[in-house]
Amino acid sequence: MSEFVFLYRLPTQPAATPQQMQQTLQKWRAWFDELEAKGQLVSLGQPLDKTNGGVVKDAKGTFSDGPYAETKDIVVGYSLVEAADLRHAMQLATGCPIYDQDGMVEVRPIMIM
């Protein structure tokens, strides 16, 4: 088994209502519970602040404010999972509730150093 990071990406969206946020959170919890029950969730991870951050573009300190302001979507969180291979990890990602928000999951293998 290998470890993979799921990077959750969302396009910029209007603020959700408290009821919508609660429904979304319940879907996420159910999906994480399923991964955990199968022994595939290594770390739940954390959500990332969608409004704050920056990008350092070179060793001279050239930077821009905001998390990749020039892109149409931003990384809003991450998790670590365990899977047999990349294809298996990608199959695990198909159950993610982020697709209900027009988001996507970037699946990346963790390199062993």
PyMOL commands that set and color helices and strands:
alter all, ss='L'
color gray80, all
select helices_A, chain A and resi 18-37+86-93+97-101
alter helices_A, ss='H'
color red, helices_A
select strands_A, chain A and resi 2-11+41-43+54-56+63-65+73-83+104-109
alter strands_A, ss='S'
color yellow, strands_A
deselect
rebuild
show_as cartoon
